[in-house]
């Protein structure tokens, strides 16, 4: 399997093991799943220090050639993806090993 799975957890709106997750490929492709069913796929790119949020610079993740990116914080076992809108969504994903 060429994809690494990372699952959304810890949100009051999305409980752990809900079936909402991303799979990221080494070839810069992704698949997104909701209720364990694929509902989106495409390409992604990461641009270092491209998002300014709260006076800090963050790496940005850009899905499927979008010009507007989401900020991301990548750690060894987790990934945070969020947008900078005042009422925006921030999601925490935890790495899952298959």
MARZA-667419 format. One record per atom (N, C-alpha, C, O): residue in one letter; chain; atom name; x, y, z. Coordinates in Angstrom, 3 decimals, decimal comma, always signed. Example, Ala and Ser with C-alpha at 12.3 -4.5 7.8 and 13.67 -1.06 7.14 Angstrom:
BEGIN
PT A A N +13,190 -5,690 +7,800
PT A A CA +12,300 -4,500 +7,800
PT A A C +13,200 -3,300 +7,800
PT A A O +14,236 -3,319 +8,465
PT S A N +12,850 -2,250 +7,080
PT S A CA +13,670 -1,060 +7,140
PT S A C +12,900 +0,030 +7,870
PT S A O +13,409 +1,138 +8,039
% end
This chain:
BEGIN
PT X A N +0,843 -1,178 +0,000
PT X A CA +0,000 +0,000 +0,000
PT X A C +0,886 +1,239 +0,000
PT X A O +1,707 +1,415 +0,901
PT X A N +0,728 +2,093 -0,999
PT X A CA +1,591 +3,266 -1,129
PT X A C +1,103 +4,457 -0,310
PT X A O +1,765 +5,495 -0,287
PT X A N -0,031 +4,334 +0,357
PT X A CA -0,601 +5,438 +1,115
PT X A C -0,364 +5,286 +2,605
PT X A O -0,320 +4,170 +3,123
PT X A N -0,211 +6,408 +3,294
PT X A CA -0,166 +6,460 +4,751
PT X A C -1,499 +7,020 +5,216
PT X A O -1,953 +8,052 +4,722
PT X A N -2,123 +6,341 +6,162
PT X A CA -3,449 +6,730 +6,632
PT X A C -3,323 +7,614 +7,865
PT X A O -2,523 +7,344 +8,761
PT X A N -4,127 +8,676 +7,897
PT X A CA -4,167 +9,549 +9,053
PT X A C -5,642 +9,852 +9,321
PT X A O -6,344 +10,334 +8,433
PT X A N -6,116 +9,573 +10,537
PT X A CA -7,535 +9,600 +10,867
PT X A C -7,867 +10,765 +11,786
PT X A O -7,116 +11,082 +12,709
PT X A N -9,015 +11,403 +11,514
PT X A CA -9,438 +12,520 +12,350
PT X A C -9,931 +11,999 +13,694
PT X A O -10,709 +11,047 +13,763
PT X A N -9,465 +12,640 +14,753
PT X A CA -9,861 +12,253 +16,110
PT X A C -10,015 +13,487 +16,979
PT X A O -9,584 +14,581 +16,616
PT X A N -10,627 +13,294 +18,116
PT X A CA -10,611 +14,313 +19,147
PT X A C -11,491 +15,520 +18,916
PT X A O -11,476 +16,447 +19,726
PT X A N -12,241 +15,542 +17,866
PT X A CA -13,121 +16,673 +17,622
PT X A C -14,455 +16,421 +18,304
PT X A O -14,917 +15,281 +18,373
PT X A N -15,076 +17,484 +18,808
PT X A CA -16,395 +17,298 +19,415
PT X A C -17,414 +16,909 +18,348
PT X A O -18,441 +16,302 +18,651
PT X A N -17,122 +17,263 +17,096
PT X A CA -18,040 +16,948 +16,006
PT X A C -17,759 +15,593 +15,369
PT X A O -18,659 +14,976 +14,798
PT X A N -16,527 +15,130 +15,461
PT X A CA -16,144 +13,877 +14,813
PT X A C -15,424 +13,000 +15,829
PT X A O -14,244 +13,217 +16,103
PT X A N -16,118 +12,010 +16,394
PT X A CA -15,462 +11,144 +17,378
PT X A C -14,407 +10,246 +16,730
PT X A O -14,443 +9,992 +15,526
PT X A N -13,471 +9,771 +17,548
PT X A CA -12,442 +8,856 +17,064
PT X A C -13,085 +7,625 +16,438
PT X A O -14,178 +7,219 +16,835
PT X A N -12,407 +7,033 +15,462
PT X A CA -12,858 +5,836 +14,749
PT X A C -14,176 +6,043 +14,031
PT X A O -14,966 +5,110 +13,882
PT X A N -14,412 +7,278 +13,583
PT X A CA -15,655 +7,598 +12,882
PT X A C -15,594 +7,252 +11,401
PT X A O -16,612 +7,282 +10,709
PT X A N -14,400 +6,925 +10,916
PT X A CA -14,257 +6,626 +9,502
PT X A C -13,944 +7,839 +8,662
PT X A O -14,046 +7,776 +7,437
PT X A N -13,562 +8,953 +9,287
PT X A CA -13,160 +10,146 +8,541
PT X A C -11,645 +10,232 +8,574
PT X A O -11,049 +10,414 +9,635
PT X A N -11,021 +10,100 +7,407
PT X A CA -9,560 +10,118 +7,367
PT X A C -9,042 +10,448 +5,987
PT X A O -9,772 +10,390 +4,998
PT X A N -7,766 +10,798 +5,938
PT X A CA -7,015 +11,009 +4,704
PT X A C -6,033 +9,870 +4,526
PT X A O -5,557 +9,279 +5,495
PT X A N -5,738 +9,571 +3,266
PT X A CA -4,588 +8,743 +2,911
PT X A C -3,735 +9,592 +1,985
PT X A O -4,201 +10,065 +0,949
PT X A N -2,467 +9,782 +2,377
PT X A CA -1,536 +10,587 +1,592
PT X A C -0,514 +9,675 +0,939
PT X A O +0,062 +8,811 +1,600
PT X A N -0,286 +9,861 -0,356
PT X A CA +0,683 +9,071 -1,092
PT X A C +1,990 +9,803 -1,277
PT X A O +2,028 +11,033 -1,304
PT X A N +3,057 +9,046 -1,405
PT X A CA +4,387 +9,622 -1,631
PT X A C +4,458 +10,344 -2,972
PT X A O +5,365 +11,146 -3,195
PT X A N +3,511 +10,068 -3,867
PT X A CA +3,472 +10,715 -5,178
PT X A C +2,632 +11,994 -5,165
PT X A O +2,203 +12,466 -6,218
PT X A N +2,394 +12,560 -3,964
PT X A CA +1,639 +13,807 -3,780
PT X A C +0,169 +13,683 -4,178
PT X A O -0,434 +14,644 -4,656
PT X A N -0,399 +12,501 -3,980
PT X A CA -1,832 +12,313 -4,170
PT X A C -2,466 +12,008 -2,813
PT X A O -1,801 +11,547 -1,885
PT X A N -3,761 +12,275 -2,726
PT X A CA -4,476 +11,987 -1,493
PT X A C -5,825 +11,357 -1,813
PT X A O -6,355 +11,497 -2,915
PT X A N -6,356 +10,669 -0,829
PT X A CA -7,725 +10,172 -0,843
PT X A C -8,335 +10,584 +0,489
PT X A O -7,681 +10,505 +1,529
PT X A N -9,587 +11,024 +0,457
PT X A CA -10,301 +11,381 +1,684
PT X A C -11,500 +10,459 +1,831
PT X A O -12,179 +10,138 +0,856
PT X A N -11,749 +10,036 +3,069
PT X A CA -12,836 +9,108 +3,361
PT X A C -13,738 +9,694 +4,443
PT X A O -13,259 +10,326 +5,384
PT X A N -15,024 +9,484 +4,306
PT X A CA -16,013 +9,790 +5,333
PT X A C -16,869 +8,544 +5,508
PT X A O -17,306 +7,944 +4,526
PT X A N -17,106 +8,162 +6,740
PT X A CA -17,826 +6,909 +7,032
PT X A C -17,175 +5,729 +6,308
PT X A O -17,863 +4,832 +5,822
PT X A N -15,855 +5,743 +6,243
PT X A CA -15,044 +4,693 +5,626
PT X A C -15,258 +4,564 +4,115
PT X A O -14,837 +3,573 +3,519
PT X A N -15,910 +5,558 +3,484
PT X A CA -16,144 +5,549 +2,037
PT X A C -15,390 +6,712 +1,417
PT X A O -15,462 +7,841 +1,903
PT X A N -14,667 +6,430 +0,342
PT X A CA -13,907 +7,491 -0,325
PT X A C -14,870 +8,512 -0,914
PT X A O -15,795 +8,157 -1,644
PT X A N -14,641 +9,801 -0,586
PT X A CA -15,496 +10,861 -1,108
PT X A C -14,727 +11,970 -1,824
PT X A O -15,331 +12,910 -2,340
PT X A N -13,405 +11,866 -1,857
PT X A CA -12,603 +12,861 -2,560
PT X A C -11,221 +12,280 -2,829
PT X A O -10,749 +11,414 -2,092
PT X A N -10,585 +12,755 -3,875
PT X A CA -9,210 +12,385 -4,178
PT X A C -8,619 +13,449 -5,069
PT X A O -9,342 +14,233 -5,685
PT X A N -7,310 +13,474 -5,135
PT X A CA -6,645 +14,442 -5,987
PT X A C -5,187 +14,563 -5,614
PT X A O -4,579 +13,634 -5,082
PT X A N -4,642 +15,723 -5,905
PT X A CA -3,235 +15,974 -5,607
PT X A C -3,135 +16,955 -4,444
PT X A O -4,099 +17,641 -4,104
PT X A N -1,957 +17,004 -3,848
PT X A CA -1,697 +17,991 -2,802
PT X A C -0,254 +18,428 -2,908
PT X A O +0,592 +17,738 -3,477
PT X A N +0,001 +19,600 -2,340
PT X A CA +1,369 +20,083 -2,224
PT X A C +1,496 +20,799 -0,893
PT X A O +0,527 +21,360 -0,381
PT X A N +2,691 +20,774 -0,340
PT X A CA +2,997 +21,444 +0,911
PT X A C +3,996 +22,547 +0,608
PT X A O +5,011 +22,317 -0,050
PT X A N +3,700 +23,757 +1,097
PT X A CA +4,583 +24,899 +0,887
PT X A C +4,989 +25,423 +2,263
PT X A O +4,146 +25,823 +3,066
PT X A N +6,299 +25,411 +2,518
PT X A CA +6,839 +25,852 +3,815
PT X A C +6,526 +27,328 +4,066
PT X A O +6,680 +28,167 +3,178
PT X A N +6,084 +27,629 +5,290
PT X A CA +5,875 +29,002 +5,765
PT X A C +5,026 +29,859 +4,820
PT X A O +5,306 +31,045 +4,642
PT X A N +4,007 +29,276 +4,224
PT X A CA +3,203 +30,014 +3,251
PT X A C +1,909 +30,585 +3,820
PT X A O +1,231 +31,354 +3,140
PT X A N +1,551 +30,226 +5,057
PT X A CA +0,300 +30,687 +5,658
PT X A C +0,624 +31,550 +6,875
PT X A O +1,358 +31,132 +7,770
PT X A N +0,071 +32,748 +6,893
PT X A CA +0,227 +33,652 +8,037
PT X A C -1,070 +33,606 +8,833
PT X A O -2,131 +33,955 +8,317
PT X A N -0,985 +33,177 +10,087
PT X A CA -2,174 +33,034 +10,927
PT X A C -1,813 +33,439 +12,350
PT X A O -0,906 +32,864 +12,953
PT X A N -2,514 +34,415 +12,878
PT X A CA -2,251 +34,864 +14,241
PT X A C -0,853 +35,420 +14,426
PT X A O -0,275 +35,311 +15,508
PT X A N -0,306 +36,017 +13,375
PT X A CA +1,027 +36,591 +13,471
PT X A C +2,157 +35,584 +13,368
PT X A O +3,321 +35,941 +13,548
PT X A N +1,833 +34,328 +13,079
PT X A CA +2,857 +33,294 +12,913
PT X A C +2,772 +32,704 +11,511
PT X A O +1,713 +32,698 +10,883
PT X A N +3,891 +32,216 +11,043
PT X A CA +3,950 +31,540 +9,746
PT X A C +3,816 +30,034 +9,955
PT X A O +4,428 +29,465 +10,859
PT X A N +3,010 +29,400 +9,112
PT X A CA +2,801 +27,958 +9,153
PT X A C +3,002 +27,388 +7,759
PT X A O +2,854 +28,087 +6,756
PT X A N +3,338 +26,121 +7,716
PT X A CA +3,358 +25,428 +6,436
PT X A C +1,926 +25,344 +5,929
PT X A O +0,985 +25,238 +6,715
PT X A N +1,769 +25,390 +4,625
PT X A CA +0,441 +25,302 +4,024
PT X A C +0,285 +24,023 +3,232
PT X A O +1,232 +23,541 +2,610
PT X A N -0,933 +23,473 +3,262
PT X A CA -1,253 +22,329 +2,418
PT X A C -2,312 +22,798 +1,422
PT X A O -3,319 +23,401 +1,793
PT X A N -2,058 +22,509 +0,163
PT X A CA -2,909 +22,957 -0,931
PT X A C -3,428 +21,715 -1,647
PT X A O -2,650 +20,930 -2,189
PT X A N -4,744 +21,544 -1,645
PT X A CA -5,365 +20,365 -2,236
PT X A C -5,836 +20,651 -3,661
PT X A O -6,453 +21,681 -3,930
PT X A N -5,536 +19,731 -4,559
PT X A CA -6,057 +19,719 -5,935
PT X A C -5,943 +21,059 -6,646
PT X A O -6,917 +21,575 -7,193
PT X A N -4,741 +21,608 -6,629
PT X A CA -4,414 +22,836 -7,368
PT X A C -5,167 +24,076 -6,896
PT X A O -5,253 +25,060 -7,631
PT X A N -5,714 +24,043 -5,678
PT X A CA -6,352 +25,244 -5,135
PT X A C -5,294 +26,291 -4,848
PT X A O -4,168 +25,964 -4,472
PT X A N -5,655 +27,537 -5,025
PT X A CA -4,744 +28,639 -4,724
PT X A C -4,751 +28,995 -3,244
PT X A O -3,761 +29,502 -2,717
PT X A N -5,878 +28,726 -2,569
PT X A CA -5,962 +29,006 -1,134
PT X A C -5,624 +27,746 -0,356
PT X A O -6,229 +26,693 -0,557
PT X A N -4,664 +27,867 +0,522
PT X A CA -4,221 +26,710 +1,288
PT X A C -4,757 +26,731 +2,703
PT X A O -5,308 +27,732 +3,159
PT X A N -4,590 +25,631 +3,382
PT X A CA -4,911 +25,505 +4,796
PT X A C -3,596 +25,381 +5,557
PT X A O -2,632 +24,806 +5,053
PT X A N -3,562 +25,928 +6,782
PT X A CA -2,328 +25,773 +7,540
PT X A C -2,247 +24,345 +8,062
PT X A O -3,263 +23,679 +8,264
PT X A N -1,030 +23,896 +8,272
PT X A CA -0,835 +22,544 +8,776
PT X A C +0,307 +22,520 +9,771
PT X A O +1,283 +23,262 +9,654
PT X A N +0,156 +21,651 +10,747
PT X A CA +1,213 +21,403 +11,719
PT X A C +1,416 +19,895 +11,737
PT X A O +0,557 +19,149 +12,207
PT X A N +2,548 +19,458 +11,227
PT X A CA +2,850 +18,033 +11,122
PT X A C +3,804 +17,623 +12,231
PT X A O +4,859 +18,229 +12,420
PT X A N +3,418 +16,594 +12,955
PT X A CA +4,272 +15,997 +13,978
PT X A C +4,468 +14,531 +13,621
PT X A O +3,876 +14,050 +12,655
PT X A N +5,279 +13,820 +14,375
PT X A CA +5,577 +12,417 +14,066
PT X A C +4,325 +11,551 +14,054
PT X A O +4,232 +10,615 +13,260
PT X A N +3,364 +11,846 +14,921
PT X A CA +2,194 +10,984 +15,042
PT X A C +0,877 +11,687 +14,754
PT X A O -0,186 +11,085 +14,911
PT X A N +0,923 +12,957 +14,333
PT X A CA -0,327 +13,675 +14,118
PT X A C -0,166 +14,786 +13,078
PT X A O +0,940 +15,194 +12,726
PT X A N -1,315 +15,248 +12,610
PT X A CA -1,366 +16,331 +11,635
PT X A C -2,562 +17,202 +11,990
PT X A O -3,671 +16,702 +12,175
PT X A N -2,333 +18,500 +12,084
PT X A CA -3,421 +19,458 +12,266
PT X A C -3,576 +20,202 +10,948
PT X A O -2,600 +20,701 +10,388
PT X A N -4,808 +20,273 +10,457
PT X A CA -5,132 +21,041 +9,257
PT X A C -6,233 +22,011 +9,645
PT X A O -7,243 +21,616 +10,227
PT X A N -6,037 +23,275 +9,323
PT X A CA -7,050 +24,269 +9,646
PT X A C -7,056 +25,396 +8,651
PT X A O -6,110 +25,579 +7,885
PT X A N -8,146 +26,159 +8,669
PT X A CA -8,177 +27,335 +7,817
PT X A C -8,167 +28,582 +8,686
PT X A O -8,328 +28,499 +9,904
PT X A N -7,982 +29,716 +8,072
PT X A CA -7,770 +30,958 +8,809
PT X A C -9,022 +31,815 +8,878
PT X A O -8,937 +32,982 +9,260
PT X A N -10,174 +31,281 +8,525
PT X A CA -11,418 +32,044 +8,617
PT X A C -11,785 +32,244 +10,085
PT X A O -11,484 +31,385 +10,913
PT X A N -12,436 +33,374 +10,427
PT X A CA -12,791 +33,619 +11,828
PT X A C -13,594 +32,484 +12,471
PT X A O -13,412 +32,195 +13,653
PT X A N -14,465 +31,850 +11,717
PT X A CA -15,251 +30,734 +12,250
PT X A C -14,793 +29,419 +11,623
PT X A O -15,576 +28,484 +11,459
PT X A N -13,520 +29,370 +11,281
PT X A CA -12,964 +28,254 +10,530
PT X A C -12,883 +26,946 +11,296
PT X A O -13,091 +26,888 +12,508
PT X A N -12,580 +25,922 +10,560
PT X A CA -12,500 +24,565 +11,091
PT X A C -11,037 +24,163 +11,241
PT X A O -10,225 +24,410 +10,350
PT X A N -10,711 +23,549 +12,360
PT X A CA -9,398 +22,966 +12,576
PT X A C -9,603 +21,504 +12,927
PT X A O -10,401 +21,181 +13,807
PT X A N -8,889 +20,619 +12,248
PT X A CA -9,043 +19,187 +12,473
PT X A C -7,720 +18,566 +12,874
PT X A O -6,673 +18,883 +12,311
PT X A N -7,781 +17,685 +13,848
PT X A CA -6,620 +16,926 +14,303
PT X A C -6,725 +15,522 +13,751
PT X A O -7,746 +14,855 +13,921
PT X A N -5,665 +15,069 +13,087
PT X A CA -5,598 +13,720 +12,533
PT X A C -4,459 +12,978 +13,219
PT X A O -3,395 +13,553 +13,447
PT X A N -4,669 +11,725 +13,546
PT X A CA -3,676 +10,887 +14,194
PT X A C -3,262 +9,783 +13,231
PT X A O -4,110 +9,163 +12,589
PT X A N -1,949 +9,537 +13,129
PT X A CA -1,444 +8,512 +12,227
PT X A C -1,924 +7,137 +12,659
PT X A O -1,860 +6,787 +13,838
PT X A N -2,401 +6,367 +11,703
PT X A CA -2,831 +4,988 +11,946
PT X A C -1,951 +4,062 +11,127
PT X A O -1,743 +4,288 +9,935
PT X A N -1,443 +3,038 +11,755
PT X A CA -0,634 +2,048 +11,047
PT X A C -1,509 +0,871 +10,686
PT X A O -2,316 +0,407 +11,492
PT X A N -1,341 +0,391 +9,464
PT X A CA -2,126 -0,758 +9,017
PT X A C -1,319 -2,011 +9,146
PT X A O -1,804 -3,094 +8,819
% end
